[in-house]
Amino acid sequence: MNTIKPDEILDAKGLSCPMPLLKTKKALKGMDSGQILEVLGTDPGSKNDIPDFCKKGGNELLGMEDHPDGYTRYFIKKG
């Protein structure tokens, strides 16, 4: 995951459902197709919500990983 260079980073740490997903959708709206958004989140529900959103919304989840500092990193390529 360290080789992925995001075009934008969204810090959604400390936010609870549904805010991380809503902020992710808003951030992607302002991006061009093919650009990569990195989302940082602590909400456990996002581990299901963000992959599901990517599948249904035509975006590509490049990967996700748990960070030692207690948050998860999601890499989304806009479709």
Backbone as CSV, one residue per row, in Angstrom:
resi,resn,N_x,N_y,N_z,CA_x,CA_y,CA_z,C_x,C_y,C_z
1,MET,0.820,-1.202,0.000,0.000,0.000,0.000,0.861,1.262,0.000
2,ASN,2.088,1.147,0.457,2.946,2.331,0.542,3.369,2.834,-0.830
3,THR,3.158,2.030,-1.876,3.539,2.467,-3.219,2.422,3.275,-3.885
4,ILE,1.226,3.269,-3.301,0.104,4.024,-3.866,0.244,5.489,-3.466
5,LYS,0.209,6.359,-4.466,0.332,7.798,-4.230,-1.031,8.456,-4.427
6,PRO,-1.718,8.792,-3.330,-3.050,9.392,-3.482,-2.986,10.823,-4.000
7,ASP,-4.030,11.207,-4.735,-4.164,12.589,-5.196,-4.733,13.462,-4.086
8,GLU,-5.563,12.853,-3.225,-6.144,13.569,-2.088,-6.218,12.632,-0.891
9,ILE,-6.177,13.221,0.309,-6.303,12.455,1.546,-7.470,13.030,2.339
10,LEU,-8.366,12.139,2.778,-9.508,12.530,3.596,-9.295,11.954,4.989
11,ASP,-9.198,12.816,5.982,-9.038,12.379,7.366,-10.419,12.297,8.014
12,ALA,-10.917,11.067,8.151,-12.235,10.846,8.757,-12.092,10.168,10.118
13,LYS,-10.907,10.266,10.709,-10.678,9.650,12.019,-11.556,10.328,13.065
14,GLY,-12.143,9.525,13.949,-12.983,10.051,15.009,-14.434,10.246,14.616
15,LEU,-14.744,10.110,13.341,-16.130,10.258,12.884,-16.823,8.901,12.934
16,SER,-18.113,8.916,13.269,-18.848,7.661,13.295,-19.861,7.627,12.154
17,CYS,-20.330,6.432,11.862,-21.261,6.174,10.780,-22.474,7.110,10.892
18,PRO,-22.891,7.714,9.802,-22.497,7.520,8.408,-21.511,8.566,7.888
19,MET,-20.954,9.384,8.752,-20.130,10.514,8.301,-18.911,10.121,7.453
20,PRO,-18.138,9.075,7.811,-16.986,8.747,6.951,-17.399,8.466,5.502
21,LEU,-18.491,7.732,5.327,-18.943,7.416,3.973,-19.464,8.664,3.258
22,LEU,-20.212,9.495,3.960,-20.721,10.723,3.338,-19.584,11.641,2.912
23,LYS,-18.572,11.773,3.750,-17.425,12.626,3.400,-16.617,12.013,2.252
24,THR,-16.548,10.677,2.206,-15.867,10.001,1.101,-16.583,10.285,-0.214
25,LYS,-17.906,10.155,-0.212,-18.690,10.439,-1.423,-18.478,11.872,-1.892
26,LYS,-18.505,12.808,-0.954,-18.327,14.226,-1.296,-16.939,14.488,-1.874
27,ALA,-15.920,13.886,-1.261,-14.547,14.078,-1.753,-14.395,13.522,-3.168
28,LEU,-14.972,12.347,-3.421,-14.854,11.738,-4.750,-15.574,12.558,-5.811
29,LYS,-16.675,13.215,-5.448,-17.410,14.040,-6.421,-16.527,15.125,-7.007
30,GLY,-15.626,15.660,-6.190,-14.763,16.744,-6.652,-13.496,16.285,-7.349
31,MET,-13.365,14.980,-7.549,-12.150,14.444,-8.163,-12.424,13.979,-9.588
32,ASP,-11.359,13.870,-10.387,-11.475,13.388,-11.754,-11.362,11.865,-11.785
33,SER,-11.941,11.275,-12.814,-11.859,9.831,-13.007,-10.388,9.395,-13.065
34,GLY,-10.072,8.324,-12.339,-8.700,7.810,-12.322,-7.870,8.335,-11.164
35,GLN,-8.328,9.388,-10.508,-7.588,9.903,-9.361,-7.812,9.009,-8.148
36,ILE,-6.876,9.058,-7.212,-6.914,8.193,-6.039,-7.138,9.011,-4.774
37,LEU,-8.106,8.546,-3.974,-8.422,9.152,-2.688,-7.987,8.185,-1.592
38,GLU,-7.239,8.696,-0.635,-6.899,7.919,0.559,-7.792,8.404,1.687
39,VAL,-8.498,7.480,2.322,-9.381,7.795,3.438,-8.784,7.196,4.703
40,LEU,-8.688,8.010,5.759,-8.212,7.547,7.058,-9.407,7.512,7.986
41,GLY,-9.698,6.340,8.564,-10.885,6.237,9.389,-10.728,5.310,10.576
42,THR,-11.504,5.596,11.618,-11.484,4.779,12.831,-12.805,4.052,13.058
43,ASP,-13.831,4.369,12.284,-15.140,3.744,12.476,-15.116,2.308,11.949
44,PRO,-15.393,1.303,12.810,-15.330,-0.086,12.357,-16.329,-0.407,11.248
45,GLY,-17.456,0.311,11.208,-18.446,0.082,10.156,-17.948,0.415,8.766
46,SER,-16.949,1.282,8.688,-16.413,1.676,7.379,-15.748,0.513,6.657
47,LYS,-15.296,-0.490,7.407,-14.644,-1.647,6.776,-15.609,-2.414,5.884
48,ASN,-16.908,-2.278,6.129,-17.916,-2.861,5.244,-18.496,-1.818,4.304
49,ASP,-18.732,-0.626,4.841,-19.408,0.424,4.067,-18.600,0.879,2.852
50,ILE,-17.316,1.141,3.044,-16.512,1.696,1.938,-16.326,0.681,0.808
51,PRO,-15.975,-0.582,1.092,-15.892,-1.548,-0.026,-17.228,-1.730,-0.759
52,ASP,-18.336,-1.784,-0.003,-19.652,-1.913,-0.633,-19.966,-0.717,-1.512
53,PHE,-19.661,0.476,-1.005,-19.887,1.704,-1.771,-19.084,1.677,-3.077
54,CYS,-17.840,1.223,-3.009,-16.999,1.181,-4.216,-17.574,0.231,-5.258
55,LYS,-18.014,-0.952,-4.817,-18.586,-1.937,-5.747,-19.841,-1.398,-6.423
56,LYS,-20.704,-0.766,-5.647,-21.981,-0.289,-6.179,-21.839,1.004,-6.963
57,GLY,-20.829,1.808,-6.634,-20.716,3.128,-7.235,-19.777,3.237,-8.408
58,GLY,-19.175,2.117,-8.828,-18.294,2.158,-9.989,-16.892,2.659,-9.692
59,ASN,-16.551,2.726,-8.404,-15.191,3.098,-8.027,-14.419,1.832,-7.679
60,GLU,-13.095,1.909,-7.660,-12.271,0.738,-7.385,-11.556,0.886,-6.047
61,LEU,-11.779,-0.073,-5.165,-11.044,-0.107,-3.903,-9.703,-0.768,-4.196
62,LEU,-8.639,0.035,-4.183,-7.310,-0.499,-4.484,-6.766,-1.305,-3.316
63,GLY,-7.251,-1.010,-2.111,-6.810,-1.750,-0.941,-7.145,-1.001,0.328
64,MET,-7.023,-1.733,1.419,-7.196,-1.121,2.728,-6.269,-1.828,3.690
65,GLU,-5.797,-1.065,4.686,-4.884,-1.658,5.657,-5.061,-0.985,7.001
66,ASP,-4.891,-1.786,8.048,-4.949,-1.261,9.399,-3.596,-0.663,9.755
67,HIS,-3.630,0.539,10.284,-2.405,1.238,10.690,-2.141,0.936,12.166
68,PRO,-0.873,0.811,12.570,-0.564,0.540,13.978,-1.105,1.590,14.948
69,ASP,-1.386,2.799,14.471,-1.893,3.858,15.341,-3.405,3.786,15.568
70,GLY,-4.056,2.700,15.098,-5.455,2.490,15.423,-6.469,2.983,14.407
71,TYR,-6.045,3.251,13.200,-7.000,3.636,12.158,-6.769,2.780,10.920
72,THR,-7.713,2.849,9.992,-7.623,2.088,8.751,-7.443,3.052,7.591
73,ARG,-6.592,2.643,6.657,-6.363,3.424,5.434,-7.075,2.728,4.284
74,TYR,-7.844,3.506,3.510,-8.558,2.986,2.351,-8.056,3.745,1.124
75,PHE,-7.805,3.027,0.048,-7.351,3.644,-1.196,-8.404,3.393,-2.269
76,ILE,-9.015,4.481,-2.738,-10.120,4.381,-3.691,-9.734,5.107,-4.977
77,LYS,-9.870,4.389,-6.099,-9.653,4.998,-7.404,-11.007,5.357,-7.992
78,LYS,-11.186,6.625,-8.308,-12.476,7.082,-8.829,-12.728,6.491,-10.206
79,GLY,-13.939,5.961,-10.376,-14.336,5.356,-11.648,-14.770,6.376,-12.672
